[in-house]
Amino acid sequence: MKKLYYVRHGLSQANVDNVWTGQSETELTKEGIKQASARGRDMNKNAIKVDLIISSPLSRALHTARLIAKEIGYPENKIEINPLFVERNYGIFENTPVEDFFSEHTIKDMDQMEGAESMEDLHERAKKALIYLNTIEHDNILVVSHGTFGRALRRAVNKEPHTHEYNYESVRLANAELAELI
């Protein structure tokens, strides 16, 4: 694999509502649709070649992947949908306001919440995803997925442990942002 590109899905309704979405479904907003299409146009303009698009099965990511594919001339029916790339499960806090969680907890408390995927488990899944990506013969892969999973995949690429402390703003992936991970 020569290049690994990563795009977080476009702005979703849950992003606008500021609720934990995790593995729950939420649609792209009109702005999110515009962001995803613009990302594809930018990739075309900057001659970013993509041999394979892999997407999370969640609709906000898959919709983003399809919009990008359309803009770059990639066949939508060739998008690989892979559950390894789904977002972190936030357990009992899914579909609840983010501010409700942070009024009594810190992000490190999420690991202890009922039904939540631990950061360690998320990191192990990201490492499995990276191993999978390294088995693919294509030279230029685009993964379309989610913010928290993207940070975990970045840690896996950089061989950092799940406990690695970082400045959130320096590693945050904005909606429809393109990052080159490898």
Backbone as ProteinMPNN parsed JSONL, in Angstrom:
{"seq_chain_A": "MKKLYYVRHGLSQANVDNVWTGQSETELTKEGIKQASARGRDMNKNAIKVDLIISSPLSRALHTARLIAKEIGYPENKIEINPLFVERNYGIFENTPVEDFFSEHTIKDMDQMEGAESMEDLHERAKKALIYLNTIEHDNILVVSHGTFGRALRRAVNKEPHTHEYNYESVRLANAELAELI", "coords_chain_A": {"N_chain_A": [[0.856, -1.166, 0.0], [0.713, 2.077, -0.984], [-0.433, 4.612, -0.465], [-2.618, 5.816, 2.02], [-5.601, 7.203, 2.452], [-7.901, 9.114, 4.39], [-11.2, 9.94, 5.168], [-13.421, 11.646, 7.18], [-16.921, 11.31, 7.686], [-19.383, 13.543, 6.182], [-21.043, 16.449, 7.616], [-23.405, 15.51, 9.982], [-26.847, 15.073, 11.073], [-26.855, 14.419, 13.763], [-24.395, 15.486, 14.523], [-24.985, 18.201, 14.32], [-26.988, 18.348, 16.258], [-25.482, 17.771, 18.445], [-25.189, 15.229, 19.753], [-24.22, 12.025, 21.08], [-23.428, 9.723, 18.706], [-22.167, 7.399, 17.686], [-22.592, 4.07, 16.908], [-25.127, 4.327, 16.023], [-27.657, 5.239, 13.639], [-27.656, 8.161, 11.611], [-28.517, 10.773, 9.454], [-26.835, 12.542, 6.766], [-26.637, 16.094, 6.762], [-27.87, 18.809, 4.692], [-25.687, 20.485, 4.428], [-23.642, 18.667, 5.035], [-23.812, 16.967, 2.826], [-23.026, 18.735, 0.818], [-20.401, 19.207, 1.719], [-19.194, 16.659, 1.413], [-19.39, 16.243, -1.375], [-17.855, 18.408, -2.231], [-15.389, 17.643, -1.166], [-14.758, 15.467, -2.802], [-14.56, 16.807, -5.273], [-12.358, 18.437, -4.715], [-10.41, 16.469, -4.371], [-10.28, 15.482, -6.968], [-9.423, 17.798, -8.324], [-6.906, 18.08, -7.167], [-5.649, 15.909, -8.147], [-5.712, 13.446, -6.768], [-5.349, 10.143, -6.67], [-7.411, 7.297, -6.51], [-7.65, 3.934, -5.905], [-9.229, 2.172, -4.544], [-12.141, 2.394, -2.596], [-13.114, 2.21, 0.709], [-15.699, 1.832, 3.015], [-17.305, 2.584, 6.127], [-20.212, 0.821, 7.238], [-22.244, 2.43, 8.197], [-24.799, 4.791, 7.484], [-24.175, 7.587, 7.235], [-21.45, 7.644, 6.68], [-21.278, 5.955, 4.428], [-22.919, 7.321, 2.593], [-21.379, 9.626, 2.286], [-19.084, 8.453, 1.14], [-20.164, 7.574, -1.297], [-20.86, 10.001, -2.51], [-18.337, 11.196, -2.814], [-17.168, 9.28, -4.488], [-18.726, 9.594, -6.793], [-17.922, 12.153, -7.602], [-15.217, 11.751, -8.196], [-15.25, 9.939, -10.175], [-15.308, 7.245, -9.548], [-16.571, 3.958, -9.527], [-19.618, 3.547, -7.917], [-20.679, 1.089, -7.166], [-18.469, -0.381, -6.593], [-17.519, 0.307, -4.158], [-16.243, -0.799, -1.16], [-17.838, -2.12, 1.598], [-17.265, -2.238, 4.961], [-17.458, -3.58, 8.15], [-15.428, -3.312, 10.06], [-14.682, -0.686, 10.103], [-16.541, 0.828, 11.401], [-17.99, 3.285, 13.63], [-17.015, 4.003, 17.066], [-18.763, 2.365, 19.678], [-20.923, 3.93, 21.859], [-22.423, 2.97, 23.898], [-24.804, 3.174, 26.531], [-24.96, 5.884, 26.269], [-25.374, 6.55, 23.654], [-27.126, 8.493, 21.287], [-27.735, 10.49, 23.084], [-27.438, 13.783, 24.528], [-24.216, 15.247, 24.224], [-23.347, 17.058, 26.13], [-24.733, 16.255, 28.412], [-23.37, 13.96, 29.222], [-20.781, 15.022, 29.744], [-21.358, 16.69, 31.844], [-21.138, 15.268, 34.134], [-19.027, 13.518, 33.802], [-15.765, 12.513, 32.5], [-14.049, 12.043, 29.37], [-12.543, 9.756, 29.659], [-14.089, 8.226, 31.336], [-15.897, 6.996, 29.7], [-15.19, 4.407, 28.97], [-16.151, 2.87, 31.036], [-18.871, 2.87, 30.85], [-22.074, 1.371, 30.483], [-22.353, -0.977, 27.948], [-20.632, 0.374, 26.266], [-17.961, 0.498, 23.911], [-14.703, -0.157, 24.795], [-11.821, 2.01, 24.905], [-9.486, 0.626, 24.532], [-10.426, -1.711, 23.237], [-11.439, -0.53, 20.918], [-9.066, 0.443, 19.833], [-7.749, -1.976, 19.34], [-9.422, -2.979, 17.359], [-8.95, -1.053, 15.393], [-6.274, -1.606, 14.856], [-6.571, -4.155, 13.733], [-7.982, -3.404, 11.469], [-6.013, -1.917, 10.155], [-4.123, -3.925, 9.644], [-5.651, -5.44, 7.873], [-5.929, -3.509, 5.794], [-3.294, -3.383, 4.946], [-3.05, -5.782, 3.629], [-4.255, -5.475, 1.239], [-3.929, -5.189, -2.244], [-4.058, -2.843, -3.709], [-2.756, 0.397, -4.536], [-3.575, 2.946, -3.717], [-5.671, 3.85, -1.337], [-8.811, 4.839, -0.114], [-10.371, 5.448, 2.86], [-13.522, 5.856, 4.244], [-14.995, 7.013, 7.023], [-15.371, 7.551, 10.468], [-15.03, 10.008, 13.162], [-13.923, 9.312, 15.831], [-13.094, 6.678, 15.369], [-11.29, 7.222, 13.323], [-9.245, 8.612, 14.665], [-8.309, 6.53, 16.258], [-7.395, 4.773, 14.282], [-5.35, 6.322, 13.223], [-3.616, 6.344, 15.438], [-2.933, 3.623, 15.418], [-1.604, 3.429, 12.944], [0.583, 5.07, 13.509], [1.785, 3.584, 15.433], [1.163, 4.019, 18.121], [0.152, 3.623, 21.521], [-3.173, 2.871, 22.809], [-3.493, 4.442, 24.962], [-2.141, 6.694, 24.472], [-1.56, 10.07, 24.975], [-2.824, 13.051, 23.619], [-3.196, 16.25, 22.055], [-6.397, 17.075, 21.589], [-7.487, 18.866, 19.665], [-5.439, 18.971, 17.808], [-5.506, 16.547, 16.514], [-8.052, 16.13, 15.749], [-10.576, 15.284, 13.441], [-12.19, 17.08, 11.09], [-15.532, 17.357, 9.775], [-15.84, 15.691, 6.729], [-13.164, 16.046, 6.204], [-10.042, 15.471, 4.628], [-7.436, 13.267, 5.26], [-4.09, 12.228, 4.999], [-2.91, 9.265, 5.87], [-0.944, 7.379, 5.47]], "CA_chain_A": [[0.0, 0.0, 0.0], [1.525, 3.289, -1.071], [-1.129, 5.756, 0.132], [-3.864, 5.576, 2.724], [-6.33, 8.449, 2.706], [-9.005, 8.939, 5.322], [-12.165, 11.036, 5.218], [-14.539, 11.527, 8.118], [-18.188, 11.61, 7.021], [-19.855, 14.922, 6.187], [-21.823, 16.881, 8.771], [-24.64, 14.744, 10.167], [-27.834, 15.704, 11.937], [-26.401, 14.219, 15.146], [-23.355, 16.487, 14.778], [-25.683, 19.472, 14.525], [-27.707, 18.247, 17.53], [-24.463, 17.534, 19.466], [-25.473, 14.017, 20.504], [-23.35, 10.875, 20.821], [-24.061, 8.892, 17.692], [-21.533, 6.085, 17.699], [-23.029, 3.113, 15.9], [-26.511, 4.621, 15.654], [-27.792, 5.883, 12.333], [-28.042, 9.559, 11.461], [-28.329, 11.172, 8.059], [-26.095, 13.765, 6.462], [-27.407, 17.308, 6.539], [-27.588, 19.414, 3.378], [-24.294, 20.953, 4.499], [-22.796, 17.475, 4.969], [-23.818, 16.525, 1.425], [-22.168, 19.691, 0.098], [-19.017, 18.964, 2.143], [-18.706, 15.421, 0.805], [-19.201, 16.484, -2.81], [-16.716, 19.326, -2.366], [-14.165, 16.87, -0.909], [-14.483, 14.731, -4.031], [-14.077, 17.758, -6.295], [-10.996, 18.819, -4.32], [-9.53, 15.334, -4.662], [-10.119, 15.49, -8.417], [-8.608, 18.975, -8.662], [-5.537, 17.853, -6.699], [-5.201, 14.669, -8.793], [-5.532, 12.365, -5.798], [-5.783, 8.906, -7.31], [-7.977, 6.316, -5.593], [-7.872, 2.621, -6.522], [-10.243, 1.465, -3.783], [-12.811, 3.11, -1.51], [-13.69, 1.359, 1.749], [-16.565, 2.65, 3.852], [-18.11, 2.081, 7.233], [-21.565, 0.551, 6.774], [-23.21, 3.407, 8.697], [-25.274, 5.568, 6.335], [-23.514, 8.881, 7.074], [-20.162, 7.397, 6.026], [-21.503, 5.394, 3.098], [-23.417, 8.407, 1.752], [-20.195, 10.444, 1.995], [-18.247, 7.699, 0.193], [-20.82, 7.576, -2.615], [-20.749, 11.347, -3.085], [-16.942, 11.351, -3.239], [-16.982, 8.396, -5.647], [-19.353, 10.241, -7.952], [-17.101, 13.297, -8.029], [-13.899, 11.35, -8.718], [-15.443, 8.968, -11.253], [-15.119, 5.887, -9.035], [-17.864, 3.265, -9.578], [-20.229, 3.411, -6.591], [-20.891, -0.329, -6.852], [-17.168, -0.964, -6.223], [-17.178, 0.717, -2.793], [-16.261, -1.915, -0.223], [-18.445, -1.783, 2.881], [-16.581, -3.108, 5.908], [-17.827, -3.234, 9.526], [-14.258, -2.958, 10.877], [-14.491, 0.759, 10.07], [-17.674, 1.478, 12.044], [-17.624, 4.171, 14.743], [-17.019, 3.459, 18.429], [-20.07, 2.25, 20.322], [-20.94, 4.717, 23.096], [-23.266, 2.311, 24.883], [-26.038, 3.813, 26.986], [-24.966, 7.316, 25.952], [-25.718, 6.802, 22.249], [-28.325, 9.303, 21.042], [-27.966, 11.431, 24.182], [-26.612, 14.985, 24.369], [-22.831, 15.181, 24.684], [-23.223, 17.868, 27.346], [-25.232, 15.474, 29.553], [-22.266, 13.096, 29.644], [-19.679, 15.799, 30.299], [-21.756, 17.385, 33.071], [-20.77, 14.424, 35.273], [-17.969, 12.572, 33.46], [-14.725, 12.88, 31.541], [-14.029, 11.083, 28.266], [-11.966, 8.488, 30.139], [-15.169, 7.474, 31.979], [-16.706, 6.304, 28.699], [-14.85, 2.979, 28.994], [-16.894, 2.198, 32.11], [-20.306, 3.002, 30.626], [-22.732, 0.154, 30.044], [-22.477, -1.197, 26.512], [-19.666, 1.147, 25.479], [-16.726, -0.137, 23.465], [-13.582, 0.478, 25.489], [-10.804, 2.594, 24.028], [-8.559, -0.454, 24.208], [-11.06, -2.546, 22.21], [-11.471, 0.271, 19.687], [-7.705, 0.461, 19.3], [-7.479, -3.308, 18.787], [-10.154, -3.053, 16.084], [-8.224, -0.205, 14.437], [-5.074, -2.355, 14.449], [-7.038, -5.191, 12.8], [-8.311, -2.714, 10.217], [-4.746, -1.581, 9.5], [-3.583, -5.192, 9.112], [-6.45, -5.725, 6.687], [-5.566, -2.556, 4.741], [-1.967, -3.745, 4.448], [-3.141, -6.978, 2.779], [-4.874, -5.102, -0.034], [-2.905, -4.948, -3.256], [-4.2, -1.526, -4.323], [-1.755, 1.367, -4.104], [-4.169, 4.179, -3.202], [-6.924, 3.462, -0.691], [-9.545, 5.857, 0.626], [-11.302, 4.95, 3.867], [-14.5, 6.85, 4.677], [-15.461, 6.466, 8.295], [-15.862, 8.398, 11.551], [-14.019, 10.763, 13.884], [-13.207, 8.586, 16.886], [-12.386, 5.566, 14.734], [-10.165, 7.788, 12.573], [-8.143, 8.881, 15.603], [-7.767, 5.226, 16.646], [-6.626, 4.259, 13.144], [-4.124, 7.124, 13.167], [-2.732, 5.81, 16.483], [-2.429, 2.333, 14.944], [-0.62, 3.716, 11.89], [1.774, 5.655, 14.146], [2.233, 2.626, 16.451], [0.974, 4.612, 19.438], [-0.815, 2.851, 22.312], [-4.496, 3.508, 22.969], [-3.382, 5.367, 26.089], [-1.346, 7.855, 24.045], [-2.197, 11.369, 25.213], [-2.613, 13.998, 22.539], [-4.038, 17.441, 22.04], [-7.558, 16.71, 20.772], [-7.641, 19.766, 18.51], [-4.4, 18.718, 16.804], [-5.777, 15.297, 15.804], [-9.478, 16.096, 15.422], [-10.913, 15.258, 12.018], [-13.407, 17.836, 10.805], [-16.422, 16.662, 8.848], [-15.394, 15.592, 5.331], [-11.738, 16.385, 6.086], [-9.181, 14.433, 4.059], [-6.131, 13.112, 5.913], [-3.234, 11.199, 4.433], [-2.364, 8.545, 7.027], [0.297, 6.704, 5.024]], "C_chain_A": [[0.903, 1.231, 0.0], [0.885, 4.469, -0.347], [-2.399, 5.28, 0.821], [-4.461, 6.93, 3.069], [-7.524, 8.132, 3.602], [-9.891, 10.168, 5.282], [-13.21, 10.699, 6.275], [-15.8, 11.924, 7.359], [-18.515, 13.102, 7.087], [-20.713, 15.198, 7.419], [-23.146, 16.12, 8.832], [-25.597, 15.523, 11.06], [-27.432, 15.552, 13.405], [-25.271, 15.18, 15.5], [-23.986, 17.835, 15.096], [-26.361, 19.478, 15.894], [-26.774, 18.03, 18.717], [-24.846, 16.365, 20.387], [-24.451, 12.941, 20.141], [-24.058, 9.995, 19.801], [-23.477, 7.498, 17.676], [-22.026, 5.213, 16.569], [-24.504, 3.263, 15.549], [-26.53, 5.326, 14.301], [-28.198, 7.351, 12.473], [-27.699, 9.954, 10.03], [-27.415, 12.382, 7.939], [-27.074, 14.922, 6.348], [-27.14, 17.793, 5.117], [-26.151, 19.908, 3.323], [-23.327, 19.78, 4.386], [-22.703, 16.919, 3.557], [-22.915, 17.44, 0.593], [-20.698, 19.452, 0.435], [-18.429, 17.738, 1.444], [-18.46, 15.598, -0.693], [-18.0, 17.389, -3.053], [-15.396, 18.585, -2.129], [-13.79, 16.086, -2.149], [-13.955, 15.635, -5.131], [-12.646, 18.196, -5.989], [-10.0, 17.699, -4.626], [-9.255, 15.258, -6.157], [-9.166, 16.605, -8.847], [-7.137, 18.766, -8.296], [-4.958, 16.537, -7.193], [-4.866, 13.573, -7.784], [-6.173, 11.119, -6.388], [-6.272, 7.939, -6.246], [-8.25, 5.03, -6.369], [-8.985, 1.854, -5.831], [-10.812, 2.397, -2.718], [-13.416, 2.07, -0.588], [-14.493, 2.262, 2.661], [-17.099, 1.868, 5.042], [-19.499, 1.797, 6.68], [-22.608, 1.572, 7.257], [-23.528, 4.423, 7.603], [-24.557, 6.895, 6.155], [-22.161, 8.734, 6.396], [-20.367, 6.89, 4.604], [-22.037, 6.446, 2.132], [-22.256, 9.318, 1.34], [-19.317, 9.755, 0.954], [-18.846, 7.724, -1.21], [-20.721, 8.941, -3.29], [-19.324, 11.616, -3.578], [-16.705, 10.521, -4.5], [-17.543, 9.033, -6.915], [-18.471, 11.358, -8.501], [-15.772, 12.885, -8.644], [-14.008, 10.297, -9.817], [-15.169, 7.533, -10.831], [-16.48, 5.189, -9.034], [-18.433, 3.008, -8.168], [-20.417, 1.948, -6.195], [-19.597, -1.044, -6.481], [-16.719, -0.522, -4.831], [-17.296, -0.508, -1.891], [-16.839, -1.432, 1.107], [-17.901, -2.778, 3.906], [-16.888, -2.684, 7.346], [-16.641, -2.954, 10.447], [-14.144, -1.448, 11.055], [-15.66, 1.544, 10.68], [-17.176, 2.341, 13.216], [-17.648, 3.422, 16.077], [-18.457, 3.408, 18.938], [-20.001, 2.993, 21.655], [-21.938, 4.182, 24.117], [-24.515, 3.1, 25.229], [-26.089, 5.301, 26.668], [-25.259, 7.605, 24.478], [-27.054, 7.531, 22.18], [-28.708, 10.194, 22.219], [-27.055, 12.638, 23.991], [-25.216, 14.817, 24.974], [-22.68, 15.93, 26.006], [-23.751, 17.137, 28.574], [-24.127, 14.578, 30.112], [-21.203, 13.923, 30.367], [-20.071, 16.615, 31.537], [-21.345, 16.59, 34.308], [-19.547, 13.551, 35.035], [-16.872, 13.235, 32.632], [-14.722, 11.802, 30.462], [-13.462, 9.741, 28.709], [-13.022, 7.619, 30.825], [-15.985, 6.662, 30.978], [-16.436, 4.805, 28.708], [-15.684, 2.199, 30.006], [-18.406, 2.217, 31.89], [-20.887, 1.715, 30.034], [-22.857, 0.112, 28.521], [-21.463, -0.474, 25.653], [-18.457, 0.287, 25.108], [-15.568, 0.581, 24.16], [-12.598, 1.047, 24.469], [-9.793, 1.526, 23.622], [-9.136, -1.358, 23.114], [-11.14, -1.817, 20.87], [-10.106, 0.265, 19.025], [-7.34, -0.899, 18.688], [-8.201, -3.488, 17.45], [-9.467, -2.222, 15.014], [-6.953, -0.908, 13.965], [-5.441, -3.482, 13.481], [-7.374, -4.575, 11.444], [-7.036, -2.369, 9.448], [-4.088, -2.828, 8.913], [-4.328, -5.557, 7.832], [-6.045, -4.81, 5.522], [-4.208, -2.905, 4.125], [-1.978, -4.996, 3.585], [-3.697, -6.665, 1.398], [-3.795, -4.71, -1.03], [-2.988, -3.576, -3.91], [-3.187, -0.55, -3.719], [-2.342, 2.586, -3.405], [-5.564, 3.884, -2.663], [-7.503, 4.665, 0.041], [-10.503, 5.148, 1.572], [-12.214, 6.107, 4.244], [-15.162, 6.294, 5.928], [-15.849, 7.595, 9.243], [-14.712, 9.014, 12.339], [-13.236, 9.97, 14.909], [-12.46, 7.395, 16.301], [-11.168, 6.08, 13.966], [-8.969, 8.092, 13.464], [-7.498, 7.571, 16.054], [-6.921, 4.637, 15.516], [-5.32, 5.032, 13.002], [-3.123, 6.642, 14.22], [-2.119, 4.48, 16.034], [-1.355, 2.527, 13.874], [0.69, 4.211, 12.5], [2.361, 4.776, 15.247], [2.204, 3.224, 17.858], [-0.031, 3.762, 20.217], [-2.138, 3.597, 22.449], [-4.482, 4.53, 24.103], [-2.607, 6.633, 25.722], [-2.132, 9.147, 24.24], [-1.866, 12.301, 24.059], [-3.523, 15.187, 22.725], [-5.172, 17.161, 21.066], [-7.673, 17.575, 19.524], [-6.602, 19.491, 17.428], [-4.672, 17.448, 16.001], [-7.245, 15.154, 15.404], [-9.657, 16.099, 13.907], [-12.222, 16.008, 11.839], [-14.275, 17.026, 9.84], [-15.923, 16.815, 7.418], [-13.937, 16.021, 5.133], [-10.977, 15.193, 5.515], [-7.854, 14.439, 4.798], [-5.363, 12.026, 5.182], [-2.539, 10.52, 5.609], [-1.074, 7.812, 6.704], [0.643, 7.253, 3.65]], "O_chain_A": [[1.749, 1.396, 0.879], [1.58, 5.243, 0.313], [-3.151, 4.461, 0.291], [-3.91, 7.695, 3.862], [-8.075, 7.032, 3.571], [-9.407, 11.298, 5.353], [-13.801, 9.619, 6.268], [-15.749, 12.785, 6.481], [-17.994, 13.828, 7.934], [-21.06, 14.283, 8.165], [-23.905, 16.089, 7.863], [-25.215, 16.494, 11.713], [-27.647, 16.465, 14.202], [-25.183, 15.642, 16.638], [-23.57, 18.522, 16.028], [-26.319, 20.48, 16.609], [-27.21, 18.094, 19.867], [-24.833, 16.485, 21.612], [-23.892, 12.942, 19.045], [-25.189, 9.569, 20.035], [-24.217, 6.514, 17.653], [-21.894, 5.573, 15.399], [-25.067, 2.417, 14.854], [-25.542, 5.93, 13.883], [-28.984, 7.715, 13.348], [-26.694, 9.507, 9.477], [-27.245, 13.146, 8.889], [-28.205, 14.749, 5.892], [-26.283, 17.248, 4.421], [-25.477, 19.77, 2.302], [-22.301, 19.887, 3.714], [-21.644, 16.454, 3.136], [-22.137, 16.968, -0.236], [-19.844, 19.488, -0.451], [-17.304, 17.777, 0.947], [-17.438, 15.153, -1.214], [-17.22, 17.158, -3.977], [-14.401, 18.855, -2.802], [-12.616, 16.042, -2.515], [-13.015, 15.277, -5.841], [-11.82, 18.311, -6.894], [-8.885, 17.955, -5.083], [-8.125, 14.998, -6.569], [-8.234, 16.387, -9.622], [-6.239, 19.211, -9.01], [-3.909, 16.096, -6.723], [-3.868, 12.866, -7.925], [-7.387, 11.058, -6.579], [-5.634, 7.774, -5.206], [-8.981, 5.032, -7.359], [-9.619, 0.99, -6.437], [-10.071, 3.098, -2.029], [-14.132, 1.17, -1.026], [-14.029, 3.336, 3.041], [-17.314, 0.658, 4.971], [-19.929, 2.465, 5.74], [-23.738, 1.572, 6.769], [-22.634, 4.863, 6.881], [-24.342, 7.309, 5.015], [-21.761, 9.601, 5.619], [-19.698, 7.35, 3.678], [-21.645, 6.461, 0.965], [-22.165, 9.731, 0.184], [-18.86, 10.387, 0.002], [-18.125, 7.877, -2.196], [-20.522, 9.026, -4.501], [-19.137, 12.201, -4.645], [-16.114, 11.005, -5.465], [-16.91, 9.01, -7.97], [-18.297, 11.489, -9.712], [-15.249, 13.581, -9.514], [-12.997, 9.817, -10.331], [-14.834, 6.695, -11.668], [-17.46, 5.779, -8.579], [-17.806, 2.341, -7.345], [-20.325, 1.609, -5.016], [-19.635, -2.211, -6.09], [-15.654, -0.93, -4.368], [-18.333, -1.172, -1.866], [-16.37, -0.442, 1.669], [-18.049, -3.99, 3.752], [-16.608, -1.546, 7.723], [-16.838, -2.402, 11.53], [-13.575, -0.978, 12.04], [-15.762, 2.759, 10.506], [-16.071, 2.139, 13.72], [-18.232, 2.345, 16.188], [-19.261, 4.299, 18.66], [-19.128, 2.721, 22.48], [-22.261, 4.863, 25.091], [-25.199, 3.626, 24.351], [-27.147, 5.92, 26.784], [-25.381, 8.766, 24.088], [-27.987, 7.222, 22.921], [-29.861, 10.605, 22.344], [-26.006, 12.525, 23.356], [-25.061, 14.312, 26.086], [-21.961, 15.48, 26.899], [-23.263, 17.374, 29.679], [-23.971, 14.455, 31.327], [-20.775, 13.572, 31.466], [-19.201, 17.172, 32.207], [-21.214, 17.15, 35.396], [-19.068, 12.904, 35.966], [-17.025, 14.351, 32.136], [-15.339, 10.752, 30.638], [-13.86, 8.698, 28.189], [-12.865, 6.4, 30.89], [-16.693, 5.733, 31.369], [-17.349, 4.011, 28.479], [-15.897, 0.997, 29.843], [-19.146, 1.63, 32.68], [-20.264, 1.063, 29.195], [-23.388, 1.029, 27.895], [-21.424, -0.677, 24.439], [-17.999, -0.54, 25.896], [-15.479, 1.808, 24.108], [-12.557, 0.614, 23.317], [-9.302, 1.527, 22.493], [-8.43, -1.73, 22.177], [-10.934, -2.419, 19.816], [-9.994, 0.102, 17.81], [-6.697, -0.959, 17.64], [-7.653, -4.08, 16.52], [-9.404, -2.632, 13.855], [-6.596, -0.812, 12.791], [-4.713, -3.739, 12.522], [-7.083, -5.158, 10.4], [-6.989, -2.514, 8.227], [-3.556, -2.785, 7.804], [-3.717, -5.935, 6.833], [-5.843, -5.279, 4.402], [-4.005, -2.738, 2.923], [-1.008, -5.253, 2.872], [-3.619, -7.493, 0.491], [-2.86, -3.985, -0.693], [-2.056, -3.184, -4.611], [-2.815, -0.661, -2.551], [-1.669, 3.201, -2.578], [-6.512, 3.693, -3.424], [-6.792, 5.405, 0.72], [-11.339, 4.351, 1.147], [-11.744, 7.209, 4.529], [-15.805, 5.244, 5.896], [-16.583, 8.503, 8.853], [-13.561, 8.597, 12.204], [-12.006, 9.953, 14.865], [-11.323, 7.125, 16.686], [-10.122, 5.431, 13.964], [-7.822, 7.864, 13.078], [-6.279, 7.504, 16.216], [-5.857, 4.07, 15.763], [-4.287, 4.441, 12.689], [-1.928, 6.541, 13.942], [-0.93, 4.238, 16.244], [-0.318, 1.863, 13.901], [1.774, 3.821, 12.064], [3.317, 5.168, 15.915], [3.092, 2.974, 18.674], [-0.974, 3.235, 19.627], [-2.207, 4.807, 22.229], [-5.365, 5.384, 24.185], [-2.435, 7.528, 26.549], [-3.241, 9.291, 23.725], [-0.731, 12.324, 23.582], [-4.502, 15.128, 23.468], [-4.947, 17.025, 19.864], [-7.932, 17.058, 18.436], [-6.855, 19.75, 16.251], [-4.124, 17.286, 14.911], [-7.628, 14.159, 14.787], [-8.972, 16.827, 13.189], [-13.251, 15.605, 12.382], [-13.787, 16.114, 9.172], [-15.626, 17.918, 6.959], [-13.527, 16.325, 4.013], [-11.24, 14.046, 5.877], [-7.221, 15.484, 4.947], [-5.939, 11.011, 4.79], [-1.685, 11.117, 6.264], [-0.212, 7.646, 7.568], [1.642, 6.848, 3.057]]}, "name": "protein", "num_of_chains": 1, "seq": "MKKLYYVRHGLSQANVDNVWTGQSETELTKEGIKQASARGRDMNKNAIKVDLIISSPLSRALHTARLIAKEIGYPENKIEINPLFVERNYGIFENTPVEDFFSEHTIKDMDQMEGAESMEDLHERAKKALIYLNTIEHDNILVVSHGTFGRALRRAVNKEPHTHEYNYESVRLANAELAELI"}
